[in-house]
C-alpha cells in the first residue's frame, strides 16, 4: 500500500501541487491530529475536574445537611428521656397545683431554649393531651387537639419510628401565614401503657437554612440538587425557568446506584446524576448535571483550537508558497535545460547559485554533461576495439570444437593402428570434456554429474593401472534432479590423490552413494585412504574462514565447491566431512531435490 501511494505521488501532478500536498501531510495533518488529541485530553480533564468539583460540593452539602438534620435527631433523643416531659404530659391537673405547673413549664421552656441555642436549631415543641393552661398560652407547649386533624399528626400515629417532616407536611399557619420548616417528630408513650401515645416531641429547623445549603451546592450553570422523599420532591435548587418539569427525572433517579455518577435522559436531553442517602431521615439527595454544562468548557476550547489550527494552517500555507516559488524557479531552469539536451543541444550549461540541494543538482548536471562529452569521444575510440574483440570471441568459440575434432582424429588413428588403450583413453577424455563444457550450461542432472565423475575415475585408472576400485550405488529416483555441474569430480579427485594414492600401497576403494529423502538429496563420497585429522577437516570444510584456520593446498577445490553450493542453494545445504587418520574419509553433499 505504501509503495503504491509513493508511485502514485511520483507520477501525478506538478511539483508545486506535490509541495502543497507535502505541506498538508507534514504540517496540517500532524497539527490536526495533535489538536484532536489535545481536545480529547482536555475533554477528559474538564469532565474529570467538573465531576471532582461537583462531587466535592455534593459531599459537603450531604455532610452539612446530615449534620443539620442530625441536630434535630439528637435534640429529640435527649428530650425523649427527660422525666419532666413525661411528668407534665401524664399528671392530672387536679393533682397538680397551678404554681407547680407554671414552674415546670418555665423550666421546660428554659430547657428548650438552651437546647435550641446549643444545637443550633430553631424551635422545639411539645404536644400534650391534658388541658393545662400552659398548653394554651405558650408557643412551645401545645394542646394535641389543635393538630389532631393535621396530616403529619395522623402520619405520626401510624408510624412506629421517628417521623421526618418537610414544609409541605404542615397545615397549621405561622404568623406570616406559612410554616416553613423541616422537623423531627417523636411519639412519647405512657410508661404504664406502652401502646398509648402520651405526647409528641417536635424539633424544627428553618427551611431557609436547608434551602441555602441545597441552592449553593451546584457548580454548573444549569445544575440542580433535589431533596427527595420517595418520589416526592421536598426541595429543589433549580429555578422553574431552568427545568420546568423536574418530576420527569425523579422516576429515573429512583433506580440510581448510590455513590456513582450515572447517565439519565429526560425530555430528549442527557444528564449526569449521583445520589446519596441522608442518614437520620432516610431522604435522598440527588445532584443532576446537564450534559451540555459538563462539556461546555471543552466545546469552547475545541472551537478556539480549531480556529487556531485554521489560522496556523493558512499562515504556514502562505509561507510554504513563498518558499516553494523560489525553489521552483531554479527547478524550472533545470527542467528547461534538460529539455534542450533532449533536443540535441549538449553544449548547454547552467549557472548555479547557492549551496542547497538544487544548486548541487545544477553543478552535478554540468559535470554530467562534461562527462557525456568525454564519453562520446571515448565511444568513437571504443567502437574500433569492439570490432576486434568480436573477432577474438569468434575465434575462441572455434577452440573447443577444434579440441573435440583433434581427439576424434587421435581416436581414429589409434583404432586404425590397433592401439585400444589409446582409443579408450581418448574416448573417455573426449566425453569428459564434453560433459565439463556441457554447451555452457551451469546446471545438469544428477545422472550427468555422476557420469562425469565415472569418466574421471576411468581416466585415472587408465593412467595408474586400475589402482582405484570404484563402487557406484545411486538412487534412480534422484537421477533426474538438478545439480550445479563439477561438484563430485573435485571431491573424488581429492579422495584419490590425497587419500588413496598417499597410502603405501598406492591403491584403495572408492564408494559413491546417492539417496533421495523428504528433505533433499545426500551424495556421499567414501574412501579408505589416509584420512585427515580434525584440524585439517576444520580448515578445509568449515563454512567460514577465520585467521586461525589455513586452507591446505588440497582444500582450495573443496572450498570452491562449498562456496558454489552455498551460493546456489543457501543454508543448510553444502558439504560435511567425517574423517579419521589412517581409516579414511566420508564427504557428504547435501542439496535440495530440484526437478527440471
Helices and strands as residue ranges (DSSP letters): H 2-11, H 15-23, I 24-29, H 30-79, H 83-90, G 93-95, H 98-119, E 123-128, H 134-137, E 141-143, G 144-146, H 151-158, E 163-165, G 167-169, E 181-189, E 197-206, H 207-215, E 224-229, E 232-236, H 247-253, E 262-266, E 269-277, E 284-290, H 291-294, H 296-342, H 357-416, H 420-437, G 438-440, E 443-445, H 446-463, E 468-473, G 476-478, E 482-484, H 488-495, I 496-500, E 508-517, E 520-527, H 534-541, G 553-555, H 556-569, E 574-580, E 584-591
